[in-house]
Amino acid sequence: MRARASHKVRILAIDLGGTHVKVLLQGESEVRKACSGPSMTPRQMVATVRSLARGWRYDRVSLGYPGVVWHGKPFVEPCNLGKGWVGFDFRKALGAPVRIVNDAAMQAIGGYRGGRMLFLGLGTGLGTALILDGVVEATELAHLPYKKGRTYEDYLGKHGLKRLGRKKWEHAVFDVTERLRAAFEVEYVVLGGGNAGKLKQLPRGARIGDNADAFKGAFRLWLEPGWAPPAPRTRAARRLGRS
């Protein structure tokens, strides 16, 4: 009996943000993107991704989600997109198994070089993640209070850049980076996101992340088992956890 030819799994990476949704197929070099925005629902995102991925065949999907992810599923509706993300069936909609992590965590995984690392994503909002000796933890530091009744995201996000101007915004980036670097005792900081390139200088112990880090992280979720998000807990497991 003739053996069946092995099939190489191809991964579709989706980097979803408050301004753009970007996709890249493993093995391809062309990043395709479209606008997202505050009214985008998950169904609209899926339709956009299917349009962007036309002509690509994929077997697995990685999704970087701009919000809280718990056991591989969106746990809280995103601040910078529309509604309906919590409880949405991404596997059915995209037609393949999907691994979902916070978007900052996905970029952090792609840029990780060992040791203790803090990732700050300077984009529409502020994405934050820690990787401590290979253990990744997405965090919600962006919404902690910072100054004058405003949060870290109010200063370092897109609206903060517009309100403060580039120089004062850069000063805030330096200050916040130093505070968080000291608080978490990390060895280095990676600054990513679309606005990181606007920095004229870098804080101590920081470097600019590669634009491709989000996609590297997306592929690692399937190619390196240690990065895979934990499976969603069953109802039985949740009951045991409460007992």
N, C-alpha and C positions, 0 to 999 in steps of 0.2 A: 504494500500500500504506500502510495506516495505521500511524503510528509507535507503538511500545509506550510506554505511560506510564512515566515514570521512577519508581523505587521508592526512597523515602527509607530509608536504613539506620537501624535503631534499635539502640542499644547497651544491654545489660544490665550494670550495674556490681555487682560482688560484693566487699564489704569483709569479709574473713574474719579474725576475731581469736580469741583464746583463750577469750573469754567469750560473744561474740555473732557471728553472721553477719548482715550487713545487705545489702539489695539495693535498687537504684533503677533504674528504666527511664528512659532519656533522654527528656525531654519531660514526665515526670511529677514531682510534688512530694512524693508519699507515699513515705517510706522505710519499708520493711518489714523486720522483724528477728525472729530466733529465737535461742535459746540454742545455743552450740556446746559447748565443754568438752573436757577432756583425753582423752575416749574417742572423739571424733568422727572418723570415717574419711572419705575422699573420697566414697565412695558415699553415706554418710549426709548429707554436705554437699550433694551433688547433689540428693538426694531433698528435702532441706529447701529448697533454692533453688527447685526446681520447684514446691513447694507455695507458697512465698512469692510466686512470680512468676505464679501462676495468673491468667489473664485478660490477661496481657501478651504481646505478640508482639515477638520480638527476632531480630536477624540476626547480631549480634556480641556477644561477651562480653569484659569485662575483669575479671580476678581479682587482687585484692591478697592475696598469700600470706604468712603469718607465718613466713617462713623464708628460707633461701638459695635464690635463683633464678639459674640459669645458662643463658644463651641461651634465655630464655623458658620454661624448664621448672624445676619444683622439683628442687633438687639434693641437699638434705638434708631428712630428716624433721623436722617442726616440733616445738619443745619443749613447746608447750602444747596439742597436739591428739593424736589417735590416729595410727596407722601406715597406710602404704600410699599415700602421696602421691607418692613418687618413682616415675616410670614410669607413672602413671595417665593414661589417655586422656581428658582433659577435653573435647576437641572432640567426641568420640563421645558421651560421657555427657551433655553439655549441648546437643548438636544444633546447634552453630554454631561458627565459628572463635573461638578464645579467645586473648587476649593476657594473659600472666601476668607480674607483676612483684612484687617484695617489697612488702608492705603499707605499710611506712614510706615507701618510694620513691614509691608511688602517692599517698599523702597529701602528700608533699613536692612532687610535680609540681603538684598542685592548688593549693598555697599559694605557689608560687614567683612572685616579683615581680622577677626579674632579679638579676644580681650573684652573690655567693658566699653560699650559704645552708646552714645546718645544721638538720636536722629531728630532733627528739627526740619520740618517741611514748610518752607516759606512760600505759600501759595495763596489761593483764595482765602483760606483760613490758616490755621497753624496746626500741622500734623506733628505728633510726637510719638516716639517709640524708644524703648531701651532694649539692648541686647547685652546680657551679662553672661560672659563665658558660654556663649552658644544658646542661651535661653532668651527667647524673644518675648517682650511684653509691650503691647500697645498701651499707651497711656492717654489720659484726657487732661493733660497739663494745660492745654490751651485755654480752658475755661476757669482756671484758678484766678483769684484776684491778684492784680499787679499794682497799678497806681491809679489814684484819682477815681476810684470806683470802676475802673476798667480792668479787663482781663489781659492775660498775655496775648491772646489772639487779637484783641482790640488794638494792640500796639504793633504786633508783628505780621498780622494778616494784611490782605489787600487794602482794606479800608483804613488800616493804620498807616500804611505807606502813603495813601492819598491824603489823609488828614495831616500827617506830620511832615511830609516831604522826605526826600531820600536821605538827607544827612541826619535828621533827627531819628528817622526810622532805623538807620544803620546804627546809631548810638544805642537805641533800644535793643537791637539784635545783639550787640556786644554785651550789654548789661544782663539781658536774660540768659544768654548763653553761659556767661560766667557764673551766674547764680545757680543754674541747673547743673552745670558741670561740677561745681563744688558740692552741691546737695547730694548728687548721686554718685560722686567719687568715680567718675568715668575717666578712662584713659584718653579718649578722643571724642570729638563731636563731628558729625557729618551734617552739613547744611544742604538740603535739597529743595525741591519745589521750583516753580517758575520764576520766582523773584530772587532766588539766591544769587543769580548772575548780576544783580544790581549792586551788590556789595563791592565797594572799592578796596576794602581791606578785610581781613578775616580775624575773628576773635582768636585768642590764644588757645592752642590745642584743637583748632577746627580746620576742616577742609571742605571744599565744595564737592558734593556728590555728583557722580556721572549721570547724565540724562537717561542713560539706559538702565540705571539701577532698578527701577520699578519692574522692568521686564525680566532682568536677571533674577530678581526675587520671585517673580511669578513662575518662572520655569523651575526654580529651586523647590518650590512647594510640591512639585510632582517628581522631580528628579532626585531629590535628596530627602528621604523619609523623615529625617529629624526636624524638618521645618514644617511638616504637614500640620494643619490645625487639628485640635482634638475633635473627635466625632461628637455630634450633638447628643446630649444625654437623653435617655429614654424616660418615659413617664415613671417607670418602675424605679429607675436610678434616682430620679428627683424625689420620689417618695422616701426612698431609703436615706437620702441626704438630709431630709427634714426630720427623720426619726431620731 
